[in-house]
Amino acid sequence: MAAGNPRGKVTINLPDIDRLESIPDPKQLLHDVLRDASEYAGRRRQKFNPGKQAMRLGDLIIDYSPLRRLSAFRQLEATVQDALREVSDRV
C-alpha cells in the first residue's frame, strides 16, 4: 500500500525484524522494496519517489509494537515523548 499499489502481485522480501539494525543501508533497502512493490517499469519507475512513498508508512502502520524490539525505535519513541512533554509543559 505504501508503494501506491495495494493490489500488487509482487512478493516483497523483507528481512526479519531482528536483522534490521544490522543492515548497512536500511533506507536504501526500503526504497528498493518500495520501487519493486510499485511494479512500475521504465519511465514510471524512474519517476517513482520512494522517499515520498516511505512517508506513508507512518499512516499505514497500525501496530508499532514489533518495532519496539529495535533499540533505535525505542530511542526515537523516547525522544518524541520527551519533546511532547516539553511542549505540553510550555502550554
Secondary structure, DSSP 8 states (H G I E B T S, - for coil): -TTS-TT--S------GGGGGG-S-HHHHHHHHHHHHHT--HHHHHH--HHHHHHTHHHH----GGGGGSHHHHHHHHHHHHHHHHHHHH-
